[in-house]
Amino acid sequence: MTAVQAMTAKQAITRDGALGEAMAAFQKGDFVAAEQHYLAAIRAFPDDPEPRYHRGLFHLAIGRPKSAALILRQVLALHPTPRAYLALGLALEMAGELKAALGAFRSVPAASPERAEAAHGYARTAQRLGLLAKAVAAYRETFSLKPGDAASWCDFGTALMQLCQWSEAASAYHRALSLDPGLEAAWINLAFCLDRAREPAAALVVCAEAERRGIDHPALHANRAAALRRLGRVEAAGEAIAAALLRHPGDAKLLAAQSACFVDGGDWEAARRAAEAALAADPASVDALGNLGAALISLGRLDEAEAALRRAVALAPWEADPAYNLALALLKKGNYREGFARYEARFAQSFAPATLANLPPWQGEQLEGGLLVFAEQGLGDVLQFVRFLPRLEGRAGEIWFAVPRSLERLLRGSLPGWVRFLSEGDALPPGIAAAVPLLSLPYRLGIDHPDLPGLIPYLRADPALVARW
């Protein structure tokens, strides 16, 4: 061994020794001593990135992400490596510098061993920024590199929840739990997603298994009550929430769930009180705001209902129920322009009409081809909204109306002769360019207060039948 080699070996041992002493001090909880050892190693080897790198990890571990990021940037200036970019990304993510964190995670090369963790970090950070499509793509890359990471699957499920992709999110949570059955959040969110995917019976099975495993979380009990309500078991849902509130008194999520049970049961005052109690515990509870709005509508307190529902929609614009109830409040107040626009939220409800024959939706534009209007909801809704159909004259080459057979005779005698009828079971005629649900006509036509009530009467009974009666 030459003298230079011997000196290099001695320096390596000294550096590694100093780092070892720093780690030992850290493990003992003596952070001051650990910092001194790291600084001593950096002074002894100013051009060696290793002591700075470990000091950066130390600062990250003790909850000082901003100083960690500063140190790790010094490391990258000396010697850029995948692990340093990954550590910088983690520090910036923890510090809340999310856009910078995305850049650091993106800088980790695809072929490096650190890429899987970097992809996961990128996905988490993009999710926090609301870049959900990018987050989903990054999660998929994570799984291609590291398919067995339960935490990644759980985070992926959460991203899909934010996109309201309930079935896909449920599949992600199933995968997470197959890898780690101890993930409490995955059990809770799986039950929520199954209920939203209109699989309430499956959601109840998940809740039962989670409770068997000892999970006693308010959100789990709220999800169980939601599934029971969807099955029409409102009384059982109320009993489940009451029992949970004995163990978790004053919990906002449980109080919001209780208010939903009262809404379903038509007890508007009790619903209002429970929702207000939930909001006292959590002023940003979207469920409580939505239930409060629904109760206030039925109590005739429309201004208060509108205020509560607008706040709910602002907090969670993807939630269908508050948006739908806001439409009802606005329509009851006579704000038809905005009310009918927001009434499109019904398409996320269980009674939303199916898209007929996969035809493109009509947005109010002029059509050369035919336009198909199809009935939805109950017969009373059809009779109320058919008044708008004559306003389609000249809007398309032909106007076709798909109508329930029980109303066909009345409507044939009431609507203009240029309206062509499509009876239940009839094949779709050729040349139709678009379709629109009947209850969407006021929105698509821009109906407002001056346009109402329109031509009256707009329904005409068969004179022969009138004479017979």
The 8 nearest C-alpha neighbors of each residue, nearest first, counted from 0:
[[1, 4, 5, 2, 3, 6, 8, 7],
 [2, 0, 4, 3, 5, 6, 7, 8],
 [1, 3, 5, 4, 6, 0, 7, 8],
 [2, 4, 6, 1, 5, 7, 0, 8],
 [5, 3, 7, 1, 6, 2, 0, 8],
 [4, 6, 2, 8, 3, 7, 9, 1],
 [7, 5, 9, 3, 4, 8, 10, 2],
 [6, 8, 4, 10, 9, 5, 11, 3],
 [9, 7, 11, 5, 10, 6, 4, 12],
 [8, 10, 6, 12, 7, 11, 13, 5],
 [11, 9, 13, 7, 8, 12, 14, 6],
 [12, 10, 8, 14, 13, 9, 15, 7],
 [11, 13, 15, 9, 10, 14, 16, 8],
 [14, 12, 16, 10, 11, 15, 17, 9],
 [15, 13, 11, 17, 16, 12, 10, 40],
 [16, 14, 18, 12, 17, 13, 19, 11],
 [15, 17, 19, 13, 14, 18, 12, 20],
 [18, 16, 20, 14, 19, 15, 36, 40],
 [17, 19, 21, 15, 16, 20, 22, 14],
 [18, 20, 16, 22, 17, 21, 15, 23],
 [21, 19, 23, 17, 22, 18, 16, 24],
 [22, 20, 33, 18, 36, 24, 19, 23],
 [21, 23, 25, 19, 24, 20, 26, 18],
 [22, 24, 20, 26, 25, 21, 19, 27],
 [23, 25, 33, 29, 27, 21, 22, 26],
 [26, 24, 22, 28, 27, 23, 30, 33],
 [27, 25, 23, 28, 24, 22, 29, 30],
 [28, 26, 24, 25, 29, 23, 30, 22],
 [29, 27, 25, 26, 30, 24, 33, 23],
 [30, 28, 24, 25, 27, 31, 32, 33],
 [29, 31, 33, 32, 25, 28, 34, 24],
 [30, 32, 34, 33, 29, 35, 24, 25],
 [31, 33, 35, 34, 30, 29, 24, 36],
 [32, 34, 21, 30, 24, 36, 35, 31],
 [35, 33, 37, 31, 32, 36, 30, 38],
 [36, 34, 32, 38, 33, 37, 39, 31],
 [35, 37, 39, 21, 33, 38, 34, 17],
 [38, 36, 34, 40, 39, 35, 54, 21],
 [39, 37, 41, 35, 40, 36, 42, 34],
 [38, 40, 36, 42, 37, 41, 35, 43],
 [39, 41, 43, 37, 38, 42, 17, 50],
 [40, 42, 38, 44, 45, 39, 43, 50],
 [43, 41, 39, 45, 40, 44, 38, 37],
 [42, 44, 40, 41, 45, 39, 14, 38],
 [45, 43, 41, 47, 42, 46, 40, 14],
 [46, 44, 41, 42, 47, 43, 48, 40],
 [47, 45, 44, 48, 77, 41, 43, 49],
 [46, 48, 44, 49, 45, 50, 41, 77],
 [49, 47, 74, 51, 50, 52, 77, 46],
 [48, 50, 52, 51, 47, 53, 74, 41],
 [51, 49, 53, 52, 41, 48, 40, 54],
 [52, 50, 54, 48, 49, 53, 74, 55],
 [51, 53, 49, 55, 54, 50, 74, 48],
 [54, 52, 56, 50, 55, 51, 57, 49],
 [53, 55, 57, 51, 56, 52, 37, 50],
 [54, 56, 67, 52, 58, 53, 57, 70],
 [57, 55, 59, 53, 54, 58, 60, 52],
 [58, 56, 54, 60, 55, 59, 53, 61],
 [57, 59, 67, 63, 55, 61, 60, 56],
 [58, 60, 56, 64, 62, 57, 63, 67],
 [59, 61, 57, 58, 62, 56, 63, 64],
 [62, 60, 58, 59, 63, 57, 30, 64],
 [61, 63, 59, 60, 64, 58, 93, 57],
 [62, 64, 58, 59, 65, 66, 61, 67],
 [63, 65, 90, 67, 59, 94, 66, 62],
 [66, 64, 68, 67, 63, 94, 69, 90],
 [65, 67, 69, 68, 64, 63, 70, 58],
 [68, 66, 55, 64, 58, 70, 65, 69],
 [67, 69, 71, 65, 66, 70, 90, 87],
 [68, 70, 66, 72, 67, 71, 65, 73],
 [71, 69, 73, 67, 55, 72, 68, 66],
 [72, 70, 74, 68, 73, 69, 55, 87],
 [71, 73, 75, 69, 74, 70, 68, 76],
 [74, 72, 76, 70, 71, 75, 77, 69],
 [73, 75, 71, 77, 48, 72, 76, 52],
 [74, 76, 79, 78, 72, 77, 73, 71],
 [75, 77, 73, 74, 78, 72, 79, 71],
 [78, 76, 74, 75, 48, 73, 79, 46],
 [77, 79, 75, 76, 74, 80, 48, 47],
 [80, 78, 75, 76, 77, 83, 74, 81],
 [79, 81, 83, 82, 78, 84, 75, 107],
 [82, 80, 107, 84, 83, 85, 113, 108],
 [81, 83, 85, 84, 80, 86, 113, 107],
 [84, 82, 86, 80, 85, 81, 87, 71],
 [85, 83, 87, 81, 103, 82, 86, 107],
 [86, 84, 82, 88, 83, 87, 104, 117],
 [85, 87, 83, 89, 88, 84, 82, 90],
 [88, 86, 84, 90, 89, 85, 68, 71],
 [87, 89, 100, 103, 85, 91, 104, 86],
 [88, 90, 92, 86, 87, 91, 93, 85],
 [91, 89, 64, 87, 93, 92, 88, 68],
 [90, 92, 94, 100, 96, 88, 93, 89],
 [93, 91, 89, 95, 97, 100, 94, 90],
 [92, 94, 90, 91, 95, 64, 89, 96],
 [95, 93, 91, 64, 92, 96, 65, 90],
 [94, 96, 92, 97, 93, 91, 100, 90],
 [97, 95, 91, 94, 99, 92, 98, 100],
 [96, 98, 100, 95, 92, 99, 124, 101],
 [97, 99, 101, 100, 96, 102, 124, 128],
 [98, 100, 102, 101, 97, 96, 103, 91],
 [99, 101, 88, 97, 91, 103, 98, 102],
 [102, 100, 98, 104, 99, 103, 121, 105],
 [101, 103, 105, 99, 100, 104, 106, 98],
 [102, 104, 88, 100, 106, 105, 84, 101],
 [105, 103, 117, 101, 88, 106, 102, 107],
 [104, 106, 102, 103, 107, 101, 121, 117],
 [107, 105, 103, 104, 108, 102, 84, 81],
 [106, 108, 81, 105, 104, 114, 84, 85],
 [109, 107, 110, 111, 106, 114, 81, 105],
 [110, 108, 111, 114, 107, 112, 113, 115],
 [109, 111, 108, 112, 114, 113, 107, 115],
 [110, 112, 113, 114, 108, 109, 81, 107],
 [113, 111, 114, 110, 115, 81, 109, 116],
 [112, 114, 111, 116, 115, 117, 82, 81],
 [113, 115, 117, 111, 116, 112, 109, 118],
 [116, 114, 141, 118, 117, 144, 113, 145],
 [115, 117, 119, 118, 114, 113, 120, 141],
 [116, 118, 114, 120, 104, 119, 115, 85],
 [119, 117, 121, 115, 120, 116, 141, 137],
 [120, 118, 122, 116, 117, 121, 141, 138],
 [121, 119, 117, 123, 122, 118, 124, 116],
 [120, 122, 118, 124, 119, 123, 101, 104],
 [123, 121, 134, 137, 119, 125, 120, 124],
 [124, 122, 126, 120, 121, 125, 119, 127],
 [123, 125, 127, 121, 126, 122, 97, 120],
 [124, 126, 130, 128, 134, 122, 127, 123],
 [125, 127, 129, 123, 124, 131, 128, 134],
 [128, 126, 124, 125, 129, 123, 130, 97],
 [129, 127, 125, 126, 130, 124, 97, 131],
 [128, 130, 126, 131, 127, 125, 134, 132],
 [131, 129, 125, 128, 126, 133, 132, 134],
 [130, 132, 134, 126, 129, 133, 135, 158],
 [131, 133, 135, 134, 130, 136, 126, 125],
 [134, 132, 136, 131, 135, 130, 137, 125],
 [133, 135, 122, 131, 137, 125, 126, 132],
 [134, 136, 138, 132, 137, 133, 131, 139],
 [137, 135, 133, 139, 134, 138, 132, 140],
 [138, 136, 122, 140, 134, 139, 135, 118],
 [139, 137, 141, 135, 140, 136, 122, 119],
 [138, 140, 136, 142, 137, 141, 135, 143],
 [139, 141, 137, 143, 138, 142, 136, 144],
 [142, 140, 138, 115, 144, 139, 118, 143],
 [143, 141, 146, 145, 139, 144, 140, 138],
 [142, 144, 140, 141, 145, 146, 139, 115],
 [145, 143, 142, 141, 115, 146, 140, 114],
 [144, 146, 142, 147, 141, 143, 115, 148],
 [147, 145, 142, 148, 143, 144, 141, 149],
 [146, 148, 145, 149, 178, 142, 152, 175],
 [147, 149, 151, 150, 146, 145, 152, 178],
 [148, 150, 175, 152, 151, 178, 179, 147],
 [149, 151, 153, 152, 148, 154, 175, 182],
 [152, 150, 154, 153, 149, 148, 155, 119],
 [153, 151, 155, 175, 149, 150, 154, 171],
 [152, 154, 150, 156, 155, 151, 175, 172],
 [155, 153, 157, 151, 156, 152, 150, 158],
 [156, 154, 152, 158, 157, 153, 151, 138],
 [157, 155, 168, 171, 159, 153, 154, 158],
 [156, 158, 160, 154, 155, 159, 161, 153],
 [159, 157, 155, 161, 160, 156, 154, 126],
 [158, 160, 162, 168, 156, 164, 161, 157],
 [161, 159, 163, 157, 162, 158, 164, 168],
 [160, 162, 158, 159, 163, 157, 164, 131],
 [161, 163, 159, 160, 164, 158, 131, 165],
 [164, 162, 160, 161, 165, 159, 317, 168],
 [165, 163, 159, 162, 167, 160, 166, 168],
 [164, 166, 192, 168, 196, 163, 167, 160],
 [167, 165, 169, 168, 196, 164, 170, 192],
 [166, 168, 170, 169, 165, 164, 171, 159],
 [169, 167, 156, 171, 165, 159, 170, 166],
 [168, 170, 166, 172, 189, 171, 167, 192],
 [171, 169, 173, 167, 168, 172, 174, 166],
 [170, 172, 156, 168, 174, 169, 173, 152],
 [173, 171, 175, 169, 174, 185, 170, 153],
 [172, 174, 170, 176, 171, 175, 169, 177],
 [175, 173, 177, 171, 172, 176, 170, 178],
 [176, 174, 149, 172, 152, 178, 173, 177],
 [177, 175, 180, 179, 178, 173, 174, 172],
 [176, 178, 174, 175, 179, 180, 173, 149],
 [179, 177, 176, 175, 149, 174, 180, 147],
 [178, 180, 176, 181, 177, 149, 175, 182],
 [181, 179, 176, 182, 177, 178, 175, 183],
 [180, 182, 179, 183, 176, 212, 185, 186],
 [183, 181, 185, 184, 180, 179, 176, 186],
 [184, 182, 186, 185, 181, 187, 214, 209],
 [185, 183, 187, 186, 182, 188, 153, 189],
 [184, 186, 188, 182, 183, 172, 187, 189],
 [187, 185, 189, 183, 184, 188, 209, 190],
 [188, 186, 219, 184, 190, 185, 189, 183],
 [187, 189, 191, 185, 190, 186, 184, 192],
 [188, 190, 186, 192, 169, 191, 187, 172],
 [189, 191, 202, 193, 188, 187, 192, 205],
 [192, 190, 188, 194, 189, 222, 193, 195],
 [193, 191, 165, 195, 189, 194, 190, 169],
 [194, 192, 196, 198, 202, 190, 195, 191],
 [193, 195, 199, 197, 198, 191, 196, 192],
 [194, 196, 192, 197, 193, 165, 191, 198],
 [195, 197, 193, 165, 194, 198, 166, 192],
 [198, 196, 194, 195, 199, 193, 229, 192],
 [197, 199, 193, 194, 201, 196, 200, 202],
 [200, 198, 194, 226, 202, 201, 197, 203],
 [199, 201, 203, 202, 198, 204, 226, 230],
 [202, 200, 204, 203, 199, 198, 205, 193],
 [201, 203, 190, 199, 205, 193, 200, 204],
 [204, 202, 206, 200, 205, 201, 223, 207],
 [205, 203, 201, 207, 202, 206, 208, 200],
 [204, 206, 202, 208, 203, 207, 190, 209],
 [207, 205, 203, 209, 204, 208, 210, 223],
 [206, 208, 204, 210, 205, 209, 203, 211],
 [209, 207, 211, 205, 210, 206, 204, 212],
 [208, 210, 206, 212, 211, 207, 214, 205],
 [209, 211, 214, 213, 207, 212, 208, 206],
 [212, 210, 208, 213, 209, 207, 214, 206],
 [213, 211, 209, 210, 214, 208, 181, 207],
 [212, 214, 210, 211, 215, 209, 208, 216],
 [213, 215, 210, 209, 212, 216, 183, 211],
 [216, 214, 213, 210, 217, 219, 220, 209],
 [215, 217, 219, 218, 214, 220, 187, 247],
 [218, 216, 220, 219, 253, 221, 252, 215],
 [217, 219, 221, 220, 216, 222, 252, 187],
 [218, 220, 222, 187, 216, 221, 217, 223],
 [221, 219, 223, 217, 222, 218, 224, 216],
 [220, 222, 218, 224, 223, 219, 256, 253],
 [223, 221, 225, 219, 220, 224, 191, 218],
 [222, 224, 220, 226, 221, 225, 203, 206],
 [223, 225, 236, 227, 221, 222, 226, 228],
 [226, 224, 222, 228, 223, 227, 221, 229],
 [225, 227, 199, 229, 223, 228, 224, 194],
 [228, 226, 224, 232, 230, 229, 236, 225],
 [229, 227, 233, 231, 225, 232, 230, 226],
 [230, 228, 226, 231, 227, 225, 199, 232],
 [229, 231, 227, 228, 232, 226, 199, 200],
 [232, 230, 228, 229, 233, 227, 234, 226],
 [233, 231, 227, 228, 235, 230, 234, 236],
 [232, 234, 228, 236, 235, 231, 260, 237],
 [233, 235, 237, 236, 232, 238, 260, 228],
 [236, 234, 238, 237, 232, 233, 239, 227],
 [237, 235, 224, 233, 239, 234, 227, 238],
 [236, 238, 234, 240, 235, 239, 260, 241],
 [237, 239, 241, 235, 236, 240, 242, 234],
 [240, 238, 236, 242, 237, 241, 235, 243],
 [239, 241, 243, 237, 242, 238, 244, 257],
 [240, 242, 238, 244, 243, 239, 237, 245],
 [243, 241, 239, 245, 240, 244, 238, 246],
 [242, 244, 240, 246, 245, 241, 247, 239],
 [245, 243, 247, 248, 241, 246, 242, 240],
 [244, 246, 242, 243, 248, 247, 241, 240],
 [245, 247, 244, 243, 248, 242, 215, 217],
 [246, 248, 244, 245, 250, 243, 249, 217],
 [249, 247, 244, 250, 245, 246, 243, 253],
 [248, 250, 251, 247, 254, 244, 280, 277],
 [249, 251, 253, 248, 252, 247, 254, 280],
 [252, 250, 277, 254, 280, 253, 281, 255],
 [253, 251, 255, 254, 250, 256, 218, 217],
 [252, 254, 256, 255, 250, 251, 221, 257],
 [253, 255, 257, 277, 251, 256, 252, 273],
 [256, 254, 287, 258, 252, 257, 253, 274],
 [257, 255, 253, 259, 254, 258, 221, 252],
 [256, 258, 254, 260, 259, 255, 253, 240],
 [257, 259, 270, 273, 261, 255, 260, 256],
 [260, 258, 262, 256, 257, 261, 290, 263],
 [259, 261, 257, 263, 258, 262, 237, 233],
 [260, 262, 270, 264, 258, 266, 259, 263],
 [263, 261, 259, 265, 264, 260, 270, 266],
 [264, 262, 260, 261, 265, 259, 233, 266],
 [263, 265, 261, 262, 266, 260, 233, 267],
 [264, 266, 262, 263, 267, 261, 270, 294],
 [267, 265, 261, 269, 264, 268, 262, 270],
 [266, 268, 294, 270, 269, 265, 262, 271],
 [269, 267, 271, 270, 266, 272, 294, 298],
 [268, 270, 272, 271, 267, 266, 273, 261],
 [271, 269, 258, 261, 267, 273, 268, 272],
 [270, 272, 268, 274, 291, 269, 273, 294],
 [273, 271, 269, 275, 274, 270, 276, 268],
 [272, 274, 258, 276, 270, 275, 271, 254],
 [275, 273, 287, 277, 271, 258, 276, 291],
 [274, 276, 278, 272, 277, 273, 271, 279],
 [277, 275, 273, 279, 274, 278, 272, 280],
 [278, 276, 251, 274, 254, 280, 275, 279],
 [279, 277, 282, 281, 275, 280, 276, 274],
 [278, 280, 276, 277, 281, 282, 275, 251],
 [279, 281, 278, 277, 251, 282, 276, 250],
 [280, 282, 278, 283, 284, 279, 251, 277],
 [283, 281, 278, 284, 279, 280, 277, 288],
 [284, 282, 281, 285, 278, 314, 288, 311],
 [285, 283, 287, 286, 281, 282, 278, 288],
 [286, 284, 311, 288, 287, 283, 289, 314],
 [285, 287, 289, 284, 288, 255, 290, 256],
 [288, 286, 255, 274, 290, 284, 289, 285],
 [289, 287, 291, 285, 307, 286, 290, 311],
 [288, 290, 321, 286, 292, 287, 291, 308],
 [291, 289, 293, 287, 292, 288, 259, 286],
 [290, 292, 288, 294, 271, 274, 289, 293],
 [291, 293, 304, 295, 289, 290, 308, 294],
 [292, 294, 290, 296, 291, 295, 289, 324],
 [295, 293, 267, 291, 297, 292, 296, 271],
 [296, 294, 298, 300, 292, 304, 297, 293],
 [297, 295, 299, 293, 298, 294, 301, 304],
 [296, 298, 294, 299, 295, 293, 267, 300],
 [297, 299, 295, 296, 300, 294, 267, 268],
 [300, 298, 296, 297, 301, 295, 304, 294],
 [301, 299, 295, 298, 303, 296, 302, 304],
 [300, 302, 304, 303, 296, 299, 305, 328],
 [303, 301, 305, 304, 300, 306, 328, 332],
 [304, 302, 306, 305, 301, 300, 307, 295],
 [305, 303, 292, 301, 295, 307, 302, 306],
 [304, 306, 302, 308, 303, 307, 309, 301],
 [307, 305, 303, 309, 304, 308, 302, 310],
 [308, 306, 304, 310, 288, 292, 305, 309],
 [307, 309, 311, 305, 310, 292, 325, 306],
 [310, 308, 312, 306, 311, 307, 305, 313],
 [309, 311, 313, 307, 308, 312, 314, 306],
 [312, 310, 308, 285, 314, 309, 313, 288],
 [311, 313, 316, 315, 309, 314, 310, 322],
 [312, 314, 310, 311, 315, 316, 309, 308],
 [315, 313, 311, 312, 310, 316, 285, 283],
 [316, 314, 312, 317, 313, 318, 311, 285],
 [317, 315, 312, 318, 313, 314, 322, 311],
 [316, 318, 315, 319, 163, 312, 162, 161],
 [319, 317, 316, 315, 320, 321, 322, 312],
 [318, 320, 322, 347, 321, 344, 323, 317],
 [319, 321, 323, 322, 318, 324, 289, 348],
 [322, 320, 289, 324, 323, 308, 319, 325],
 [323, 321, 325, 319, 320, 324, 312, 344],
 [324, 322, 320, 326, 344, 325, 321, 342],
 [323, 325, 327, 321, 326, 322, 320, 328],
 [324, 326, 328, 322, 327, 323, 308, 321],
 [327, 325, 338, 341, 342, 323, 329, 324],
 [326, 328, 324, 330, 325, 329, 331, 323],
 [329, 327, 325, 331, 326, 330, 301, 305],
 [330, 328, 338, 332, 334, 326, 331, 327],
 [329, 331, 333, 338, 327, 332, 335, 334],
 [330, 332, 328, 329, 333, 327, 334, 301],
 [333, 331, 329, 330, 334, 328, 301, 335],
 [332, 334, 330, 335, 331, 329, 448, 338],
 [335, 333, 329, 330, 332, 338, 336, 337],
 [334, 336, 338, 447, 330, 333, 337, 339],
 [335, 337, 447, 338, 339, 334, 446, 340],
 [338, 336, 340, 339, 335, 334, 341, 329],
 [339, 337, 326, 335, 329, 330, 341, 340],
 [338, 340, 342, 442, 341, 337, 335, 336],
 [341, 339, 337, 442, 342, 338, 343, 336],
 [340, 342, 326, 343, 338, 339, 344, 337],
 [341, 343, 339, 326, 344, 340, 323, 345],
 [342, 344, 345, 341, 340, 346, 439, 339],
 [345, 343, 342, 323, 346, 319, 341, 347],
 [344, 346, 348, 343, 347, 351, 323, 342],
 [345, 347, 351, 344, 348, 343, 352, 350],
 [348, 346, 345, 319, 344, 351, 349, 350],
 [349, 347, 345, 351, 346, 350, 319, 344],
 [348, 350, 351, 347, 346, 345, 352, 197],
 [351, 349, 348, 352, 376, 345, 346, 347],
 [350, 352, 346, 348, 349, 345, 347, 353],
 [353, 351, 375, 350, 354, 346, 436, 376],
 [352, 354, 355, 351, 346, 356, 350, 357],
 [355, 353, 357, 356, 352, 358, 434, 360],
 [354, 356, 357, 353, 358, 434, 373, 352],
 [355, 357, 358, 354, 427, 353, 434, 359],
 [358, 356, 355, 354, 359, 360, 434, 353],
 [357, 359, 433, 356, 434, 355, 360, 354],
 [360, 358, 433, 434, 357, 361, 432, 354],
 [361, 359, 434, 433, 435, 362, 358, 354],
 [360, 362, 433, 435, 434, 363, 359, 364],
 [363, 361, 364, 443, 360, 435, 444, 433],
 [364, 362, 443, 361, 444, 365, 394, 440],
 [363, 365, 362, 366, 361, 394, 395, 443],
 [364, 366, 394, 395, 363, 367, 393, 396],
 [367, 365, 395, 368, 394, 364, 396, 369],
 [366, 368, 396, 395, 369, 365, 432, 397],
 [369, 367, 396, 432, 366, 431, 430, 395],
 [368, 370, 431, 397, 396, 432, 395, 430],
 [371, 369, 398, 433, 434, 431, 432, 395],
 [370, 372, 434, 399, 400, 398, 433, 373],
 [373, 371, 400, 435, 436, 434, 437, 399],
 [374, 372, 401, 436, 437, 400, 371, 402],
 [373, 375, 437, 402, 436, 381, 401, 372],
 [374, 376, 352, 377, 373, 437, 436, 381],
 [375, 377, 380, 350, 378, 374, 381, 352],
 [378, 376, 380, 379, 375, 381, 374, 382],
 [377, 379, 381, 380, 382, 376, 406, 403],
 [380, 378, 382, 381, 377, 383, 376, 384],
 [381, 379, 383, 377, 378, 382, 384, 376],
 [380, 382, 378, 379, 384, 383, 385, 374],
 [383, 381, 379, 380, 385, 384, 378, 386],
 [384, 382, 380, 381, 385, 379, 386, 378],
 [383, 385, 386, 381, 382, 387, 380, 438],
 [384, 386, 387, 388, 382, 381, 383, 437],
 [387, 385, 384, 388, 457, 383, 389, 453],
 [388, 386, 385, 390, 389, 384, 440, 441],
 [387, 389, 390, 385, 386, 391, 440, 384],
 [390, 388, 391, 387, 392, 415, 386, 414],
 [391, 389, 388, 392, 387, 444, 386, 394],
 [390, 392, 389, 394, 388, 393, 398, 395],
 [393, 391, 390, 394, 389, 395, 398, 417],
 [392, 394, 395, 391, 396, 365, 397, 390],
 [393, 395, 365, 391, 392, 366, 396, 364],
 [396, 394, 366, 397, 367, 393, 369, 365],
 [395, 397, 368, 367, 369, 366, 398, 394],
 [398, 396, 369, 395, 370, 399, 368, 418],
 [397, 399, 370, 418, 369, 419, 371, 395],
 [398, 400, 419, 371, 420, 418, 372, 370],
 [399, 401, 372, 420, 421, 373, 371, 402],
 [402, 400, 421, 373, 422, 420, 372, 374],
 [401, 403, 374, 400, 422, 404, 407, 373],
 [404, 402, 405, 406, 423, 407, 422, 401],
 [403, 405, 407, 406, 422, 402, 423, 408],
 [404, 406, 403, 407, 408, 402, 409, 378],
 [407, 405, 404, 409, 403, 408, 410, 402],
 [406, 408, 404, 410, 409, 405, 411, 402],
 [409, 407, 411, 410, 406, 412, 405, 404],
 [410, 408, 412, 406, 407, 411, 460, 413],
 [409, 411, 413, 407, 412, 408, 414, 406],
 [412, 410, 408, 413, 409, 414, 407, 420],
 [411, 413, 410, 409, 414, 459, 408, 461],
 [414, 412, 410, 458, 459, 411, 409, 457],
 [413, 415, 411, 410, 412, 416, 418, 389],
 [416, 414, 417, 418, 389, 413, 411, 412],
 [415, 417, 418, 414, 419, 411, 412, 413],
 [416, 418, 415, 419, 398, 397, 392, 414],
 [419, 417, 416, 398, 415, 399, 420, 414],
 [418, 420, 399, 398, 400, 417, 421, 416],
 [421, 419, 400, 399, 401, 422, 418, 402],
 [420, 422, 401, 400, 425, 399, 402, 423],
 [421, 423, 425, 401, 402, 424, 404, 420],
 [422, 424, 425, 404, 403, 421, 402, 401],
 [423, 425, 422, 426, 421, 427, 404, 401],
 [426, 424, 422, 423, 421, 427, 428, 401],
 [427, 425, 428, 424, 421, 423, 422, 429],
 [426, 428, 425, 429, 421, 356, 431, 424],
 [427, 429, 426, 430, 431, 425, 421, 399],
 [430, 428, 431, 427, 369, 432, 426, 368],
 [429, 431, 368, 369, 432, 428, 397, 370],
 [430, 432, 369, 368, 370, 429, 433, 371],
 [431, 433, 368, 369, 370, 430, 358, 434],
 [434, 432, 359, 370, 361, 358, 360, 431],
 [433, 435, 371, 360, 361, 370, 372, 358],
 [434, 436, 372, 361, 360, 437, 371, 373],
 [437, 435, 373, 439, 438, 372, 374, 375],
 [436, 438, 374, 439, 373, 440, 372, 435],
 [437, 439, 436, 440, 384, 441, 375, 374],
 [438, 440, 436, 437, 442, 441, 443, 435],
 [439, 441, 443, 442, 438, 437, 444, 387],
 [442, 440, 446, 444, 443, 439, 445, 339],
 [443, 441, 339, 445, 340, 440, 444, 439],
 [442, 444, 363, 440, 445, 441, 362, 439],
 [443, 445, 441, 442, 446, 440, 363, 390],
 [446, 444, 442, 443, 441, 447, 336, 440],
 [445, 447, 441, 444, 450, 336, 442, 335],
 [448, 446, 336, 335, 450, 449, 445, 451],
 [447, 449, 450, 451, 335, 333, 446, 334],
 [450, 448, 451, 447, 446, 452, 453, 335],
 [451, 449, 448, 447, 446, 453, 452, 445],
 [452, 450, 453, 449, 448, 447, 446, 454],
 [451, 453, 450, 454, 455, 449, 448, 386],
 [454, 452, 451, 450, 455, 386, 387, 457],
 [453, 455, 457, 456, 452, 386, 451, 387],
 [456, 454, 457, 453, 452, 458, 386, 451],
 [455, 457, 458, 454, 459, 453, 386, 413],
 [456, 458, 455, 454, 386, 413, 459, 414],
 [459, 457, 413, 456, 460, 410, 409, 414],
 [460, 458, 413, 412, 461, 457, 409, 456],
 [459, 461, 462, 409, 458, 465, 412, 464],
 [460, 462, 464, 463, 465, 459, 412, 409],
 [463, 461, 465, 464, 460, 466, 459, 467],
 [464, 462, 466, 465, 461, 467, 460, 468],
 [463, 465, 467, 461, 466, 462, 468, 460],
 [464, 466, 462, 468, 463, 467, 461, 460],
 [467, 465, 463, 464, 468, 462, 461, 460],
 [466, 468, 464, 465, 463, 462, 461, 460],
 [467, 465, 466, 464, 463, 462, 461, 460]]
